[in-house]
Amino acid sequence: MGLLQPFELAALDEFFRRRPSEPVDERVVIVEVNEEDVRKHGLPISDTKLAKMITNIKQQQPQESVL
């Protein structure tokens, strides 16, 4: 009947607030695709274009770290 749902949600919120922060994963790279990119390349972006983008990113020699 959902009578305890507000209390359950409040307890869940409190558990999330009290848990320790997770470290930032430095291996993540975020690539933005904006309106200009969509107009220029269309959607969906082809595998060939995605491969070229990945090649361009790799040419910038992003720093890699291994945990």
mmCIF file as gemmi writes it, N, C-alpha and C atoms, coordinates in Angstrom:
data_model
loop_
_atom_site.group_PDB
_atom_site.id
_atom_site.type_symbol
_atom_site.label_atom_id
_atom_site.label_alt_id
_atom_site.label_comp_id
_atom_site.label_asym_id
_atom_site.label_entity_id
_atom_site.label_seq_id
_atom_site.pdbx_PDB_ins_code
_atom_site.Cartn_x
_atom_site.Cartn_y
_atom_site.Cartn_z
_atom_site.occupancy
_atom_site.B_iso_or_equiv
_atom_site.pdbx_formal_charge
_atom_site.auth_seq_id
_atom_site.auth_asym_id
_atom_site.pdbx_PDB_model_num
ATOM 1 N N . MET Axp A 1 ? 0.817 -1.193 0 1 0 ? 1 A 1
ATOM 2 C CA . MET Axp A 1 ? 0 0 0 1 0 ? 1 A 1
ATOM 3 C C . MET Axp A 1 ? 0.859 1.253 0 1 0 ? 1 A 1
ATOM 4 N N . GLY Axp A 2 ? 2.135 1.103 0.229 1 0 ? 2 A 1
ATOM 5 C CA . GLY Axp A 2 ? 3.028 2.239 0.129 1 0 ? 2 A 1
ATOM 6 C C . GLY Axp A 2 ? 3.098 3.129 1.35 1 0 ? 2 A 1
ATOM 7 N N . LEU Axp A 3 ? 2.595 2.659 2.465 1 0 ? 3 A 1
ATOM 8 C CA . LEU Axp A 3 ? 2.596 3.503 3.665 1 0 ? 3 A 1
ATOM 9 C C . LEU Axp A 3 ? 4.006 3.788 4.18 1 0 ? 3 A 1
ATOM 10 N N . LEU Axp A 4 ? 4.905 2.827 4.004 1 0 ? 4 A 1
ATOM 11 C CA . LEU Axp A 4 ? 6.269 2.993 4.52 1 0 ? 4 A 1
ATOM 12 C C . LEU Axp A 4 ? 7.248 3.555 3.48 1 0 ? 4 A 1
ATOM 13 N N . GLN Axp A 5 ? 6.762 3.753 2.263 1 0 ? 5 A 1
ATOM 14 C CA . GLN Axp A 5 ? 7.649 4.202 1.187 1 0 ? 5 A 1
ATOM 15 C C . GLN Axp A 5 ? 8.381 5.504 1.511 1 0 ? 5 A 1
ATOM 16 N N . PRO Axp A 6 ? 7.753 6.53 2.053 1 0 ? 6 A 1
ATOM 17 C CA . PRO Axp A 6 ? 8.507 7.758 2.368 1 0 ? 6 A 1
ATOM 18 C C . PRO Axp A 6 ? 9.655 7.516 3.353 1 0 ? 6 A 1
ATOM 19 N N . PHE Axp A 7 ? 9.434 6.633 4.318 1 0 ? 7 A 1
ATOM 20 C CA . PHE Axp A 7 ? 10.486 6.332 5.287 1 0 ? 7 A 1
ATOM 21 C C . PHE Axp A 7 ? 11.622 5.534 4.635 1 0 ? 7 A 1
ATOM 22 N N . GLU Axp A 8 ? 11.245 4.603 3.748 1 0 ? 8 A 1
ATOM 23 C CA . GLU Axp A 8 ? 12.256 3.812 3.044 1 0 ? 8 A 1
ATOM 24 C C . GLU Axp A 8 ? 13.12 4.706 2.152 1 0 ? 8 A 1
ATOM 25 N N . LEU Axp A 9 ? 12.482 5.629 1.454 1 0 ? 9 A 1
ATOM 26 C CA . LEU Axp A 9 ? 13.231 6.537 0.577 1 0 ? 9 A 1
ATOM 27 C C . LEU Axp A 9 ? 14.124 7.465 1.385 1 0 ? 9 A 1
ATOM 28 N N . ALA Axp A 10 ? 13.641 7.935 2.516 1 0 ? 10 A 1
ATOM 29 C CA . ALA Axp A 10 ? 14.459 8.801 3.378 1 0 ? 10 A 1
ATOM 30 C C . ALA Axp A 10 ? 15.668 8.029 3.905 1 0 ? 10 A 1
ATOM 31 N N . ALA Axp A 11 ? 15.472 6.76 4.285 1 0 ? 11 A 1
ATOM 32 C CA . ALA Axp A 11 ? 16.584 5.942 4.772 1 0 ? 11 A 1
ATOM 33 C C . ALA Axp A 11 ? 17.592 5.7 3.65 1 0 ? 11 A 1
ATOM 34 N N . LEU Axp A 12 ? 17.1 5.421 2.453 1 0 ? 12 A 1
ATOM 35 C CA . LEU Axp A 12 ? 17.993 5.206 1.313 1 0 ? 12 A 1
ATOM 36 C C . LEU Axp A 12 ? 18.812 6.461 1.019 1 0 ? 12 A 1
ATOM 37 N N . ASP Axp A 13 ? 18.163 7.616 1.037 1 0 ? 13 A 1
ATOM 38 C CA . ASP Axp A 13 ? 18.878 8.879 0.831 1 0 ? 13 A 1
ATOM 39 C C . ASP Axp A 13 ? 19.982 9.056 1.864 1 0 ? 13 A 1
ATOM 40 N N . GLU Axp A 14 ? 19.674 8.732 3.101 1 0 ? 14 A 1
ATOM 41 C CA . GLU Axp A 14 ? 20.662 8.881 4.174 1 0 ? 14 A 1
ATOM 42 C C . GLU Axp A 14 ? 21.833 7.928 3.979 1 0 ? 14 A 1
ATOM 43 N N . PHE Axp A 15 ? 21.567 6.703 3.539 1 0 ? 15 A 1
ATOM 44 C CA . PHE Axp A 15 ? 22.652 5.744 3.262 1 0 ? 15 A 1
ATOM 45 C C . PHE Axp A 15 ? 23.567 6.277 2.168 1 0 ? 15 A 1
ATOM 46 N N . PHE Axp A 16 ? 22.986 6.861 1.114 1 0 ? 16 A 1
ATOM 47 C CA . PHE Axp A 16 ? 23.803 7.414 0.027 1 0 ? 16 A 1
ATOM 48 C C . PHE Axp A 16 ? 24.628 8.61 0.507 1 0 ? 16 A 1
ATOM 49 N N . ARG Axp A 17 ? 24.065 9.435 1.367 1 0 ? 17 A 1
ATOM 50 C CA . ARG Axp A 17 ? 24.8 10.582 1.886 1 0 ? 17 A 1
ATOM 51 C C . ARG Axp A 17 ? 25.979 10.154 2.752 1 0 ? 17 A 1
ATOM 52 N N . ARG Axp A 18 ? 25.823 9.069 3.483 1 0 ? 18 A 1
ATOM 53 C CA . ARG Axp A 18 ? 26.858 8.641 4.433 1 0 ? 18 A 1
ATOM 54 C C . ARG Axp A 18 ? 27.938 7.754 3.823 1 0 ? 18 A 1
ATOM 55 N N . ARG Axp A 19 ? 27.718 7.246 2.632 1 0 ? 19 A 1
ATOM 56 C CA . ARG Axp A 19 ? 28.735 6.357 2.064 1 0 ? 19 A 1
ATOM 57 C C . ARG Axp A 19 ? 29.961 7.165 1.666 1 0 ? 19 A 1
ATOM 58 N N . PRO Axp A 20 ? 31.134 6.529 1.691 1 0 ? 20 A 1
ATOM 59 C CA . PRO Axp A 20 ? 32.358 7.257 1.345 1 0 ? 20 A 1
ATOM 60 C C . PRO Axp A 20 ? 32.373 7.63 -0.145 1 0 ? 20 A 1
ATOM 61 N N . SER Axp A 21 ? 33.029 8.737 -0.425 1 0 ? 21 A 1
ATOM 62 C CA . SER Axp A 21 ? 33.145 9.176 -1.814 1 0 ? 21 A 1
ATOM 63 C C . SER Axp A 21 ? 34.025 8.21 -2.591 1 0 ? 21 A 1
ATOM 64 N N . GLU Axp A 22 ? 33.651 7.988 -3.849 1 0 ? 22 A 1
ATOM 65 C CA . GLU Axp A 22 ? 34.449 7.124 -4.704 1 0 ? 22 A 1
ATOM 66 C C . GLU Axp A 22 ? 35.508 7.969 -5.41 1 0 ? 22 A 1
ATOM 67 N N . PRO Axp A 23 ? 36.699 7.404 -5.632 1 0 ? 23 A 1
ATOM 68 C CA . PRO Axp A 23 ? 37.732 8.169 -6.329 1 0 ? 23 A 1
ATOM 69 C C . PRO Axp A 23 ? 37.346 8.418 -7.787 1 0 ? 23 A 1
ATOM 70 N N . VAL Axp A 24 ? 37.851 9.5 -8.329 1 0 ? 24 A 1
ATOM 71 C CA . VAL Axp A 24 ? 37.593 9.83 -9.728 1 0 ? 24 A 1
ATOM 72 C C . VAL Axp A 24 ? 38.388 8.884 -10.607 1 0 ? 24 A 1
ATOM 73 N N . ASP Axp A 25 ? 37.742 8.32 -11.609 1 0 ? 25 A 1
ATOM 74 C CA . ASP Axp A 25 ? 38.415 7.412 -12.543 1 0 ? 25 A 1
ATOM 75 C C . ASP Axp A 25 ? 39.049 8.25 -13.64 1 0 ? 25 A 1
ATOM 76 N N . GLU Axp A 26 ? 40.361 8.334 -13.636 1 0 ? 26 A 1
ATOM 77 C CA . GLU Axp A 26 ? 41.097 9.167 -14.591 1 0 ? 26 A 1
ATOM 78 C C . GLU Axp A 26 ? 41.114 8.574 -15.993 1 0 ? 26 A 1
ATOM 79 N N . ARG Axp A 27 ? 40.64 7.341 -16.161 1 0 ? 27 A 1
ATOM 80 C CA . ARG Axp A 27 ? 40.672 6.702 -17.478 1 0 ? 27 A 1
ATOM 81 C C . ARG Axp A 27 ? 39.546 7.174 -18.375 1 0 ? 27 A 1
ATOM 82 N N . VAL Axp A 28 ? 38.629 7.938 -17.852 1 0 ? 28 A 1
ATOM 83 C CA . VAL Axp A 28 ? 37.454 8.352 -18.595 1 0 ? 28 A 1
ATOM 84 C C . VAL Axp A 28 ? 37.778 9.585 -19.444 1 0 ? 28 A 1
ATOM 85 N N . VAL Axp A 29 ? 37.389 9.519 -20.703 1 0 ? 29 A 1
ATOM 86 C CA . VAL Axp A 29 ? 37.52 10.667 -21.596 1 0 ? 29 A 1
ATOM 87 C C . VAL Axp A 29 ? 36.122 11.016 -22.077 1 0 ? 29 A 1
ATOM 88 N N . ILE Axp A 30 ? 35.767 12.273 -21.974 1 0 ? 30 A 1
ATOM 89 C CA . ILE Axp A 30 ? 34.448 12.717 -22.424 1 0 ? 30 A 1
ATOM 90 C C . ILE Axp A 30 ? 34.623 13.465 -23.734 1 0 ? 30 A 1
ATOM 91 N N . VAL Axp A 31 ? 33.875 13.029 -24.74 1 0 ? 31 A 1
ATOM 92 C CA . VAL Axp A 31 ? 33.924 13.667 -26.05 1 0 ? 31 A 1
ATOM 93 C C . VAL Axp A 31 ? 32.546 14.25 -26.32 1 0 ? 31 A 1
ATOM 94 N N . GLU Axp A 32 ? 32.502 15.538 -26.568 1 0 ? 32 A 1
ATOM 95 C CA . GLU Axp A 32 ? 31.23 16.216 -26.803 1 0 ? 32 A 1
ATOM 96 C C . GLU Axp A 32 ? 30.872 16.171 -28.285 1 0 ? 32 A 1
ATOM 97 N N . VAL Axp A 33 ? 29.621 15.868 -28.565 1 0 ? 33 A 1
ATOM 98 C CA . VAL Axp A 33 ? 29.07 15.988 -29.91 1 0 ? 33 A 1
ATOM 99 C C . VAL Axp A 33 ? 27.98 17.05 -29.797 1 0 ? 33 A 1
ATOM 100 N N . ASN Axp A 34 ? 28.22 18.211 -30.431 1 0 ? 34 A 1
ATOM 101 C CA . ASN Axp A 34 ? 27.271 19.314 -30.296 1 0 ? 34 A 1
ATOM 102 C C . ASN Axp A 34 ? 26.43 19.473 -31.565 1 0 ? 34 A 1
ATOM 103 N N . GLU Axp A 35 ? 25.558 20.476 -31.57 1 0 ? 35 A 1
ATOM 104 C CA . GLU Axp A 35 ? 24.658 20.698 -32.704 1 0 ? 35 A 1
ATOM 105 C C . GLU Axp A 35 ? 25.418 20.896 -34.011 1 0 ? 35 A 1
ATOM 106 N N . GLU Axp A 36 ? 26.515 21.627 -33.94 1 0 ? 36 A 1
ATOM 107 C CA . GLU Axp A 36 ? 27.317 21.864 -35.145 1 0 ? 36 A 1
ATOM 108 C C . GLU Axp A 36 ? 27.842 20.545 -35.707 1 0 ? 36 A 1
ATOM 109 N N . ASP Axp A 37 ? 28.296 19.659 -34.837 1 0 ? 37 A 1
ATOM 110 C CA . ASP Axp A 37 ? 28.776 18.352 -35.277 1 0 ? 37 A 1
ATOM 111 C C . ASP Axp A 37 ? 27.66 17.547 -35.926 1 0 ? 37 A 1
ATOM 112 N N . VAL Axp A 38 ? 26.477 17.598 -35.329 1 0 ? 38 A 1
ATOM 113 C CA . VAL Axp A 38 ? 25.341 16.855 -35.874 1 0 ? 38 A 1
ATOM 114 C C . VAL Axp A 38 ? 24.968 17.396 -37.247 1 0 ? 38 A 1
ATOM 115 N N . ARG Axp A 39 ? 24.951 18.724 -37.376 1 0 ? 39 A 1
ATOM 116 C CA . ARG Axp A 39 ? 24.636 19.32 -38.69 1 0 ? 39 A 1
ATOM 117 C C . ARG Axp A 39 ? 25.679 18.947 -39.735 1 0 ? 39 A 1
ATOM 118 N N . LYS Axp A 40 ? 26.93 18.922 -39.322 1 0 ? 40 A 1
ATOM 119 C CA . LYS Axp A 40 ? 28.022 18.642 -40.258 1 0 ? 40 A 1
ATOM 120 C C . LYS Axp A 40 ? 28.083 17.169 -40.647 1 0 ? 40 A 1
ATOM 121 N N . HIS Axp A 41 ? 27.913 16.269 -39.665 1 0 ? 41 A 1
ATOM 122 C CA . HIS Axp A 41 ? 28.123 14.843 -39.921 1 0 ? 41 A 1
ATOM 123 C C . HIS Axp A 41 ? 26.836 14.036 -39.952 1 0 ? 41 A 1
ATOM 124 N N . GLY Axp A 42 ? 25.756 14.568 -39.408 1 0 ? 42 A 1
ATOM 125 C CA . GLY Axp A 42 ? 24.494 13.833 -39.346 1 0 ? 42 A 1
ATOM 126 C C . GLY Axp A 42 ? 24.505 12.784 -38.251 1 0 ? 42 A 1
ATOM 127 N N . LEU Axp A 43 ? 23.349 12.213 -38.008 1 0 ? 43 A 1
ATOM 128 C CA . LEU Axp A 43 ? 23.204 11.139 -37.023 1 0 ? 43 A 1
ATOM 129 C C . LEU Axp A 43 ? 22.561 9.944 -37.703 1 0 ? 43 A 1
ATOM 130 N N . PRO Axp A 44 ? 22.899 8.752 -37.392 1 0 ? 44 A 1
ATOM 131 C CA . PRO Axp A 44 ? 23.994 8.358 -36.51 1 0 ? 44 A 1
ATOM 132 C C . PRO Axp A 44 ? 25.339 8.591 -37.192 1 0 ? 44 A 1
ATOM 133 N N . ILE Axp A 45 ? 26.36 8.803 -36.388 1 0 ? 45 A 1
ATOM 134 C CA . ILE Axp A 45 ? 27.704 9.004 -36.925 1 0 ? 45 A 1
ATOM 135 C C . ILE Axp A 45 ? 28.249 7.654 -37.344 1 0 ? 45 A 1
ATOM 136 N N . SER Axp A 46 ? 28.791 7.594 -38.539 1 0 ? 46 A 1
ATOM 137 C CA . SER Axp A 46 ? 29.255 6.315 -39.091 1 0 ? 46 A 1
ATOM 138 C C . SER Axp A 46 ? 30.453 5.776 -38.315 1 0 ? 46 A 1
ATOM 139 N N . ASP Axp A 47 ? 30.655 4.471 -38.417 1 0 ? 47 A 1
ATOM 140 C CA . ASP Axp A 47 ? 31.794 3.835 -37.76 1 0 ? 47 A 1
ATOM 141 C C . ASP Axp A 47 ? 33.113 4.399 -38.272 1 0 ? 47 A 1
ATOM 142 N N . THR Axp A 48 ? 33.173 4.722 -39.553 1 0 ? 48 A 1
ATOM 143 C CA . THR Axp A 48 ? 34.394 5.285 -40.132 1 0 ? 48 A 1
ATOM 144 C C . THR Axp A 48 ? 34.732 6.623 -39.481 1 0 ? 48 A 1
ATOM 145 N N . LYS Axp A 49 ? 33.726 7.48 -39.326 1 0 ? 49 A 1
ATOM 146 C CA . LYS Axp A 49 ? 33.959 8.783 -38.703 1 0 ? 49 A 1
ATOM 147 C C . LYS Axp A 49 ? 34.329 8.629 -37.229 1 0 ? 49 A 1
ATOM 148 N N . LEU Axp A 50 ? 33.684 7.691 -36.536 1 0 ? 50 A 1
ATOM 149 C CA . LEU Axp A 50 ? 34.037 7.448 -35.139 1 0 ? 50 A 1
ATOM 150 C C . LEU Axp A 50 ? 35.473 6.963 -35.015 1 0 ? 50 A 1
ATOM 151 N N . ALA Axp A 51 ? 35.891 6.078 -35.934 1 0 ? 51 A 1
ATOM 152 C CA . ALA Axp A 51 ? 37.264 5.582 -35.911 1 0 ? 51 A 1
ATOM 153 C C . ALA Axp A 51 ? 38.25 6.722 -36.14 1 0 ? 51 A 1
ATOM 154 N N . LYS Axp A 52 ? 37.92 7.65 -37.031 1 0 ? 52 A 1
ATOM 155 C CA . LYS Axp A 52 ? 38.787 8.805 -37.275 1 0 ? 52 A 1
ATOM 156 C C . LYS Axp A 52 ? 38.875 9.69 -36.031 1 0 ? 52 A 1
ATOM 157 N N . MET Axp A 53 ? 37.747 9.855 -35.344 1 0 ? 53 A 1
ATOM 158 C CA . MET Axp A 53 ? 37.758 10.668 -34.125 1 0 ? 53 A 1
ATOM 159 C C . MET Axp A 53 ? 38.649 10.03 -33.059 1 0 ? 53 A 1
ATOM 160 N N . ILE Axp A 54 ? 38.539 8.717 -32.907 1 0 ? 54 A 1
ATOM 161 C CA . ILE Axp A 54 ? 39.369 8.019 -31.922 1 0 ? 54 A 1
ATOM 162 C C . ILE Axp A 54 ? 40.838 8.138 -32.286 1 0 ? 54 A 1
ATOM 163 N N . THR Axp A 55 ? 41.149 8.032 -33.573 1 0 ? 55 A 1
ATOM 164 C CA . THR Axp A 55 ? 42.532 8.194 -34.028 1 0 ? 55 A 1
ATOM 165 C C . THR Axp A 55 ? 43.04 9.593 -33.692 1 0 ? 55 A 1
ATOM 166 N N . ASN Axp A 56 ? 42.206 10.606 -33.93 1 0 ? 56 A 1
ATOM 167 C CA . ASN Axp A 56 ? 42.595 11.985 -33.623 1 0 ? 56 A 1
ATOM 168 C C . ASN Axp A 56 ? 42.838 12.174 -32.124 1 0 ? 56 A 1
ATOM 169 N N . ILE Axp A 57 ? 42.004 11.552 -31.305 1 0 ? 57 A 1
ATOM 170 C CA . ILE Axp A 57 ? 42.188 11.651 -29.851 1 0 ? 57 A 1
ATOM 171 C C . ILE Axp A 57 ? 43.499 10.987 -29.452 1 0 ? 57 A 1
ATOM 172 N N . LYS Axp A 58 ? 43.773 9.813 -30.006 1 0 ? 58 A 1
ATOM 173 C CA . LYS Axp A 58 ? 45.009 9.102 -29.682 1 0 ? 58 A 1
ATOM 174 C C . LYS Axp A 58 ? 46.239 9.885 -30.124 1 0 ? 58 A 1
ATOM 175 N N . GLN Axp A 59 ? 46.142 10.628 -31.233 1 0 ? 59 A 1
ATOM 176 C CA . GLN Axp A 59 ? 47.273 11.419 -31.714 1 0 ? 59 A 1
ATOM 177 C C . GLN Axp A 59 ? 47.624 12.544 -30.741 1 0 ? 59 A 1
ATOM 178 N N . GLN Axp A 60 ? 46.653 12.952 -29.927 1 0 ? 60 A 1
ATOM 179 C CA . GLN Axp A 60 ? 46.917 13.986 -28.93 1 0 ? 60 A 1
ATOM 180 C C . GLN Axp A 60 ? 47.688 13.432 -27.734 1 0 ? 60 A 1
ATOM 181 N N . GLN Axp A 61 ? 47.92 12.135 -27.736 1 0 ? 61 A 1
ATOM 182 C CA . GLN Axp A 61 ? 48.653 11.425 -26.691 1 0 ? 61 A 1
ATOM 183 C C . GLN Axp A 61 ? 48.105 11.722 -25.299 1 0 ? 61 A 1
ATOM 184 N N . PRO Axp A 62 ? 46.823 11.34 -25.095 1 0 ? 62 A 1
ATOM 185 C CA . PRO Axp A 62 ? 46.263 11.566 -23.748 1 0 ? 62 A 1
ATOM 186 C C . PRO Axp A 62 ? 47.03 10.741 -22.72 1 0 ? 62 A 1
ATOM 187 N N . GLN Axp A 63 ? 47.138 11.284 -21.541 1 0 ? 63 A 1
ATOM 188 C CA . GLN Axp A 63 ? 47.861 10.598 -20.475 1 0 ? 63 A 1
ATOM 189 C C . GLN Axp A 63 ? 47.058 9.396 -20.025 1 0 ? 63 A 1
ATOM 190 N N . GLU Axp A 64 ? 47.724 8.259 -19.932 1 0 ? 64 A 1
ATOM 191 C CA . GLU Axp A 64 ? 47.079 7.047 -19.461 1 0 ? 64 A 1
ATOM 192 C C . GLU Axp A 64 ? 47.602 6.718 -18.084 1 0 ? 64 A 1
ATOM 193 N N . SER Axp A 65 ? 46.69 6.304 -17.216 1 0 ? 65 A 1
ATOM 194 C CA . SER Axp A 65 ? 47.133 5.868 -15.893 1 0 ? 65 A 1
ATOM 195 C C . SER Axp A 65 ? 46.468 4.544 -15.587 1 0 ? 65 A 1
ATOM 196 N N . VAL Axp A 66 ? 47.214 3.668 -14.953 1 0 ? 66 A 1
ATOM 197 C CA . VAL Axp A 66 ? 46.702 2.358 -14.595 1 0 ? 66 A 1
ATOM 198 C C . VAL Axp A 66 ? 46.695 2.267 -13.075 1 0 ? 66 A 1
ATOM 199 N N . LEU Axp A 67 ? 45.564 1.872 -12.536 1 0 ? 67 A 1
ATOM 200 C CA . LEU Axp A 67 ? 45.46 1.776 -11.08 1 0 ? 67 A 1
ATOM 201 C C . LEU Axp A 67 ? 45.891 0.414 -10.597 1 0 ? 67 A 1
